[in-house]
């Protein structure tokens, strides 16, 4: 087990200590008001942690504090790890970004696309082309989520038991077979729509590597990076460090809610959102990205293999807002492109929160976030454990960190 520690004072890393104090006070107010149970914030420059704060509780009922070694369900921050797994297979020569998905998962042959109608009256047409591996990495495959309640195709997902991405009792292979029977919402490569694509990628990794997803992650990513507290489940020895999961109530408070099972190996290994991790471990993952695929003398990916992941891959420089399905055409998506399972800042003037060009990262549904700012050699992570309804903490987090960067 590694423990994240502060390495240098903020001023030594070109950060303003007073601005970081404002950041801490802001999130302490959220905790004290009962909107968050507790949180951890870490800011590093050049790989050195210059700010590390823990505040509040990881388990409110038990009165247990957030500690640097607290374990968090990182949900969709799993997706960039899955992208790295795919790129490892590309680097091995066992997979191509332009492989048709059906080459590895035959159930996706001859995809069909929604044309009109709803429910039993949905009509489809042949897709204009196949789903490619790169479409899955960029969320342009035409897949969706069942919880959107915005399109006839997501209604079909719910009817198939996919409101929360996985039918009860099914494993990854069985679940992906269900996805393959669903019509696409749009032709592959023609629209950005956040979706179950990373679960499909997880199954591609299994088929191409011949290993279960957790075994591949452990052997090729987590082990080499020394991420010993990260995985799809926790051990009995880790159990007391796991943060309780909460949901935001209608009144703006929090209450315990169920989450993905992590006490014992789950039947469903989600490449979309299944990992538990620690601040130390995710700092190491971010550092590997910041350093171009290498950490502490261990090279996972060649710089040229990793580079496309952290650059906008949407066509003609499009943004998520301009290229996205209607559900994503909101101001928060302006100025953001998309790489391989990470958003990428393309136009800071159009983003709602201060940022720098080329900054990339992603968030998790339980109020976790990370980003890497290459221009300022900066990495940031925020960990809490609340599934929000209205609570929005990340724009303020970005603003407050931005104010702290001095040179």
C-alpha positions as CSV (number, residue, x, y, z in Angstrom):
1,X,0.0,0.0,0.0
2,X,1.3,3.4,-1.0
3,X,0.4,6.6,0.9
4,X,0.1,10.0,-0.9
5,X,2.1,12.7,0.9
6,X,2.8,16.3,0.2
7,X,6.3,16.6,-1.2
8,X,6.9,20.4,-1.4
9,X,5.4,23.6,-0.2
10,X,3.1,25.3,-2.7
11,X,5.4,28.3,-3.4
12,X,8.2,25.9,-4.4
13,X,5.9,24.5,-7.1
14,X,4.7,27.9,-8.3
15,X,1.3,27.7,-6.5
16,X,-0.3,30.3,-4.3
17,X,-0.9,29.0,-0.8
18,X,-3.6,31.6,0.0
19,X,-5.5,30.5,-3.1
20,X,-5.2,26.9,-2.0
21,X,-6.5,27.9,1.4
22,X,-9.6,29.4,-0.3
23,X,-10.0,26.1,-2.1
24,X,-9.9,24.2,1.2
25,X,-12.3,26.5,2.9
26,X,-14.8,26.2,0.0
27,X,-15.0,22.5,0.2
28,X,-15.0,22.5,4.0
29,X,-18.1,24.6,3.7
30,X,-19.7,21.9,1.5
31,X,-18.8,19.3,4.1
32,X,-20.0,21.3,7.1
33,X,-23.3,22.1,5.3
34,X,-23.9,18.3,4.8
35,X,-23.6,18.4,1.0
36,X,-20.5,16.2,1.0
37,X,-19.5,13.6,3.7
38,X,-15.8,14.4,3.2
39,X,-13.3,14.9,0.5
40,X,-9.6,14.7,-0.6
41,X,-7.9,17.2,-2.9
42,X,-4.4,16.8,-4.3
43,X,-2.5,19.2,-6.6
44,X,0.9,18.3,-8.0
45,X,3.4,20.0,-10.3
46,X,6.2,18.2,-12.1
47,X,5.1,15.1,-10.2
48,X,5.6,16.6,-6.8
49,X,2.5,16.9,-4.6
50,X,2.3,20.5,-3.5
51,X,-1.1,20.5,-1.9
52,X,-2.9,17.6,-0.1
53,X,-6.0,18.1,2.0
54,X,-8.4,15.7,3.6
55,X,-11.5,16.9,5.3
56,X,-14.7,15.4,6.8
57,X,-15.7,11.7,7.0
58,X,-15.4,8.6,4.9
59,X,-18.2,7.0,6.9
60,X,-20.6,9.4,8.6
61,X,-22.4,6.9,10.7
62,X,-19.2,5.4,12.1
63,X,-17.5,8.8,12.4
64,X,-14.5,7.6,10.4
65,X,-12.4,10.5,8.9
66,X,-11.2,10.8,5.3
67,X,-7.5,9.8,5.3
68,X,-4.9,9.9,2.6
69,X,-5.2,6.1,2.2
70,X,-9.1,6.1,2.0
71,X,-10.4,3.9,-0.9
72,X,-12.9,5.4,-3.3
73,X,-15.3,4.0,-5.9
74,X,-14.0,6.0,-8.9
75,X,-16.7,4.9,-11.3
76,X,-16.1,6.5,-14.7
77,X,-12.5,7.4,-13.9
78,X,-12.2,3.7,-14.8
79,X,-12.7,4.6,-18.4
80,X,-9.2,6.1,-19.0
81,X,-7.7,2.9,-17.5
82,X,-9.6,0.9,-20.0
83,X,-8.4,3.1,-22.8
84,X,-4.8,2.5,-21.7
85,X,-5.5,-1.3,-21.7
86,X,-6.7,-1.0,-25.3
87,X,-3.7,1.0,-26.3
88,X,-1.4,-1.7,-24.8
89,X,-3.0,-4.2,-27.2
90,X,-2.6,-1.8,-30.1
91,X,1.1,-1.4,-29.2
92,X,1.4,-5.2,-29.0
93,X,0.2,-5.4,-32.6
94,X,-2.8,-7.5,-31.5
95,X,-5.4,-4.8,-32.1
96,X,-5.9,-1.8,-34.4
97,X,-7.9,1.3,-33.7
98,X,-9.4,0.8,-37.1
99,X,-10.4,-2.8,-36.6
100,X,-14.1,-3.4,-37.1
101,X,-15.6,-4.4,-33.8
102,X,-17.2,-7.5,-35.4
103,X,-13.7,-8.9,-36.0
104,X,-13.4,-9.4,-32.2
105,X,-17.0,-9.5,-31.2
106,X,-19.0,-11.1,-34.0
107,X,-22.4,-10.2,-32.4
108,X,-21.8,-6.7,-33.6
109,X,-21.7,-7.6,-37.3
110,X,-24.2,-5.8,-39.6
111,X,-25.3,-3.2,-37.1
112,X,-28.6,-1.5,-37.5
113,X,-29.5,2.2,-36.7
114,X,-32.7,3.7,-35.3
115,X,-34.9,5.2,-38.1
116,X,-38.2,6.0,-36.5
117,X,-40.9,5.0,-34.0
118,X,-40.8,3.9,-30.4
119,X,-41.2,0.8,-28.3
120,X,-42.4,-2.2,-30.3
121,X,-42.9,0.2,-33.3
122,X,-39.2,1.1,-33.6
123,X,-38.0,0.8,-37.2
124,X,-34.3,0.5,-38.1
125,X,-32.0,0.6,-41.1
126,X,-28.6,-0.8,-41.9
127,X,-25.7,1.3,-40.5
128,X,-23.7,3.3,-43.0
129,X,-20.6,1.5,-41.8
130,X,-19.2,-0.8,-39.1
131,X,-18.3,0.2,-35.5
132,X,-14.6,0.6,-35.2
133,X,-12.5,0.3,-32.1
134,X,-11.7,4.0,-32.2
135,X,-15.5,4.7,-32.2
136,X,-15.7,3.0,-28.8
137,X,-12.8,5.0,-27.4
138,X,-14.3,8.3,-28.5
139,X,-18.0,7.5,-27.6
140,X,-19.0,7.8,-31.3
141,X,-20.1,4.2,-31.8
142,X,-23.8,4.9,-31.7
143,X,-24.3,3.2,-28.4
144,X,-26.1,4.9,-25.4
145,X,-27.1,4.5,-21.8
146,X,-30.5,3.4,-20.6
147,X,-30.9,6.1,-17.9
148,X,-31.1,9.1,-20.3
149,X,-34.8,9.0,-20.9
150,X,-34.3,11.1,-24.0
151,X,-34.5,8.8,-27.0
152,X,-36.5,5.7,-28.2
153,X,-33.2,3.7,-28.2
154,X,-32.5,4.3,-24.6
155,X,-36.0,3.1,-23.8
156,X,-35.1,-0.1,-25.6
157,X,-32.1,-0.4,-23.3
158,X,-34.3,-0.1,-20.2
159,X,-36.7,-2.7,-21.6
160,X,-33.7,-5.1,-22.0
161,X,-32.8,-4.6,-18.3
162,X,-30.0,-2.1,-19.1
163,X,-31.1,1.0,-17.2
164,X,-28.0,0.7,-15.1
165,X,-25.8,-0.8,-17.9
166,X,-25.9,-4.4,-16.8
167,X,-28.8,-6.9,-16.5
168,X,-29.0,-8.5,-13.1
169,X,-26.8,-11.5,-12.7
170,X,-25.0,-11.3,-16.0
171,X,-21.2,-11.1,-16.5
172,X,-19.4,-8.8,-19.0
173,X,-19.6,-11.2,-21.9
174,X,-23.3,-11.8,-21.5
175,X,-24.0,-8.1,-21.0
176,X,-22.1,-7.1,-24.2
177,X,-24.2,-9.7,-26.1
178,X,-27.3,-7.8,-25.0
179,X,-25.8,-4.5,-26.1
180,X,-25.2,-6.0,-29.6
181,X,-28.9,-6.7,-30.0
182,X,-29.8,-3.1,-29.5
183,X,-30.1,-0.7,-32.5
184,X,-27.6,2.1,-32.6
185,X,-28.8,5.6,-31.9
186,X,-26.7,7.1,-34.8
187,X,-24.4,5.8,-37.5
188,X,-20.9,5.0,-36.2
189,X,-18.6,8.0,-36.2
190,X,-21.3,10.6,-36.7
191,X,-22.3,11.7,-33.2
192,X,-20.8,11.8,-29.7
193,X,-22.9,10.1,-27.1
194,X,-21.6,9.0,-23.7
195,X,-22.5,5.3,-23.5
196,X,-21.7,1.7,-22.5
197,X,-18.9,1.7,-25.0
198,X,-16.2,1.2,-22.4
199,X,-17.8,-2.0,-21.2
200,X,-17.6,-3.2,-24.8
201,X,-14.0,-2.2,-24.9
202,X,-13.5,-4.2,-21.7
203,X,-14.8,-7.3,-23.4
204,X,-12.6,-6.6,-26.5
205,X,-9.6,-6.6,-24.1
206,X,-10.7,-9.9,-22.7
207,X,-11.2,-11.5,-26.1
208,X,-8.0,-10.2,-27.7
209,X,-5.8,-10.9,-24.6
210,X,-7.4,-14.1,-23.6
211,X,-7.5,-12.9,-20.0
212,X,-10.3,-11.7,-17.7
213,X,-10.4,-7.9,-17.6
214,X,-9.2,-7.8,-13.9
215,X,-6.3,-10.0,-14.7
216,X,-5.2,-8.0,-17.7
217,X,-5.4,-4.7,-15.7
218,X,-3.4,-6.2,-12.8
219,X,-0.7,-7.7,-15.0
220,X,-0.3,-4.9,-17.6
221,X,-1.3,-1.7,-15.8
222,X,-1.8,-1.8,-12.0
223,X,1.1,-4.1,-11.2
224,X,3.7,-2.2,-13.3
225,X,2.6,1.1,-11.9
226,X,2.5,0.0,-8.3
227,X,-1.2,0.7,-8.0
228,X,-1.7,-2.0,-5.3
229,X,-4.9,-0.5,-3.9
230,X,-6.7,-0.4,-7.2
231,X,-9.0,-3.2,-8.5
232,X,-12.5,-4.3,-9.1
233,X,-13.0,-5.4,-5.5
234,X,-11.4,-4.9,-2.1
235,X,-9.8,-7.5,0.2
236,X,-10.8,-8.0,3.8
237,X,-7.7,-6.1,4.8
238,X,-8.8,-3.0,2.8
239,X,-12.4,-3.0,3.9
240,X,-12.1,-0.6,6.8
241,X,-10.6,2.0,4.4
242,X,-13.4,2.0,1.9
243,X,-15.5,5.2,1.9
244,X,-19.3,4.8,2.3
245,X,-21.3,5.7,-0.8
246,X,-23.9,8.4,-0.5
247,X,-26.6,10.0,-2.7
248,X,-27.8,13.6,-2.7
249,X,-31.3,13.9,-1.3
250,X,-34.1,16.1,-2.7
251,X,-33.4,18.5,0.2
252,X,-29.7,18.8,-0.7
253,X,-28.3,16.6,2.1
254,X,-26.9,13.1,1.7
255,X,-27.9,9.6,2.6
256,X,-26.3,6.1,2.2
257,X,-27.1,4.4,-1.2
258,X,-26.1,1.1,-2.7
259,X,-23.3,0.9,-5.2
260,X,-21.5,-1.6,-7.4
261,X,-20.6,-4.6,-5.2
262,X,-16.9,-4.4,-4.4
263,X,-16.6,-6.7,-1.3
264,X,-15.6,-9.8,-3.2
265,X,-14.9,-10.2,-6.9
266,X,-18.0,-9.1,-8.9
267,X,-19.5,-11.2,-11.6
268,X,-19.6,-8.1,-13.9
269,X,-16.2,-6.5,-14.5
270,X,-17.1,-3.0,-15.7
271,X,-14.5,-1.3,-17.9
272,X,-16.9,1.7,-17.7
273,X,-17.0,2.2,-14.0
274,X,-15.9,-0.7,-11.9
275,X,-12.7,0.3,-10.2
276,X,-11.9,1.2,-6.6
277,X,-8.7,3.2,-6.1
278,X,-6.8,5.4,-3.7
279,X,-5.3,8.9,-4.1
280,X,-1.8,7.5,-4.1
281,X,-2.7,5.0,-6.9
282,X,-4.5,7.5,-9.1
283,X,-1.7,10.0,-8.7
284,X,0.6,7.3,-10.2
285,X,-1.8,6.7,-13.0
286,X,-1.9,10.5,-13.8
287,X,1.8,10.7,-13.6
288,X,2.2,7.9,-16.1
289,X,-0.1,10.0,-18.5
290,X,1.7,13.2,-17.8
291,X,5.1,11.6,-18.5
292,X,4.0,10.2,-21.8
293,X,3.5,6.6,-20.9
294,X,6.4,6.0,-18.4
295,X,6.7,6.1,-14.6
296,X,9.7,5.4,-12.4
297,X,11.6,3.7,-15.2
298,X,8.7,1.5,-16.2
299,X,7.3,2.3,-19.7
300,X,3.8,1.2,-20.3
301,X,3.2,3.0,-23.6
302,X,5.4,4.7,-26.2
303,X,4.7,8.4,-26.4
304,X,3.4,8.1,-29.9
305,X,0.9,5.3,-28.8
306,X,-0.4,7.4,-25.9
307,X,-0.6,10.8,-27.7
308,X,-3.9,10.3,-29.5
309,X,-5.6,9.5,-26.2
310,X,-5.0,13.0,-24.9
311,X,-5.8,14.9,-28.1
312,X,-9.2,15.8,-29.5
313,X,-10.4,13.0,-31.8
314,X,-13.7,14.5,-32.8
315,X,-13.8,15.4,-36.5
316,X,-12.8,18.8,-37.8
317,X,-12.0,20.0,-34.3
318,X,-15.6,19.6,-33.1
319,X,-16.6,19.9,-29.5
320,X,-18.7,17.6,-27.4
321,X,-21.5,20.2,-27.5
322,X,-21.4,20.7,-31.3
323,X,-21.0,17.0,-32.2
324,X,-23.0,15.5,-29.3
325,X,-26.4,14.0,-29.1
326,X,-29.1,16.5,-28.0
327,X,-28.7,15.4,-24.3
328,X,-25.1,16.6,-24.4
329,X,-25.7,20.0,-26.1
330,X,-25.3,22.1,-23.0
331,X,-23.0,25.0,-22.2
332,X,-20.8,22.8,-19.9
333,X,-19.7,20.8,-23.0
334,X,-18.6,23.8,-25.0
335,X,-14.9,24.3,-25.6
336,X,-14.3,20.6,-24.9
337,X,-13.2,18.0,-27.4
338,X,-12.8,14.3,-26.6
339,X,-9.8,12.0,-26.9
340,X,-9.8,8.3,-25.8
341,X,-12.1,8.3,-22.8
342,X,-11.0,11.7,-21.6
343,X,-12.3,15.2,-22.4
344,X,-9.8,17.7,-23.9
345,X,-9.9,21.4,-23.6
346,X,-9.8,22.9,-27.1
347,X,-11.0,26.5,-26.4
348,X,-10.7,27.8,-22.8
349,X,-12.6,30.9,-23.7
350,X,-15.8,28.8,-24.2
351,X,-15.5,26.5,-21.2
352,X,-17.6,27.4,-18.1
353,X,-14.6,27.0,-15.8
354,X,-11.1,28.4,-16.2
355,X,-8.8,26.0,-18.0
356,X,-5.8,25.8,-20.4
357,X,-5.7,24.4,-23.9
358,X,-4.8,20.7,-24.0
359,X,-5.9,19.9,-20.4
360,X,-7.5,16.5,-20.3
361,X,-9.2,14.4,-17.7
362,X,-12.6,12.9,-16.6
363,X,-14.9,12.5,-13.7
364,X,-16.8,9.8,-11.8
365,X,-20.5,9.8,-10.9
366,X,-19.8,9.7,-7.2
367,X,-18.1,13.1,-7.3
368,X,-14.5,12.2,-8.2
369,X,-12.5,14.0,-10.8
370,X,-9.0,14.3,-12.2
371,X,-7.2,16.3,-14.8
372,X,-3.7,16.8,-16.3
373,X,-2.7,20.2,-17.5
374,X,0.4,19.6,-19.7
375,X,1.1,23.4,-20.3
376,X,1.6,23.9,-16.5
377,X,2.9,20.4,-15.6
378,X,-0.1,20.1,-13.3
379,X,-2.2,17.2,-12.1
380,X,-5.2,17.5,-9.9
381,X,-7.5,14.9,-8.3
382,X,-10.6,15.3,-6.2
383,X,-12.2,12.5,-4.3
384,X,-15.5,12.4,-2.5
385,X,-18.3,9.8,-2.6
386,X,-21.7,11.3,-3.4
387,X,-24.0,10.6,-6.3
388,X,-25.4,14.1,-7.0
389,X,-28.7,15.3,-8.2
390,X,-28.1,19.0,-8.4
391,X,-24.7,19.4,-6.6
392,X,-22.0,20.7,-9.0
393,X,-18.5,21.0,-7.5
394,X,-16.2,20.7,-10.4
395,X,-16.5,24.2,-12.0
396,X,-15.6,25.7,-8.7
397,X,-12.8,23.2,-8.2
398,X,-11.3,24.2,-11.6
399,X,-11.7,27.9,-10.8
400,X,-10.0,27.7,-7.5
401,X,-7.1,25.6,-8.7
402,X,-6.7,27.9,-11.7
403,X,-6.4,30.9,-9.3
404,X,-3.6,29.1,-7.4
405,X,-1.3,28.6,-10.5
406,X,1.3,31.4,-10.5
407,X,3.9,30.4,-13.1
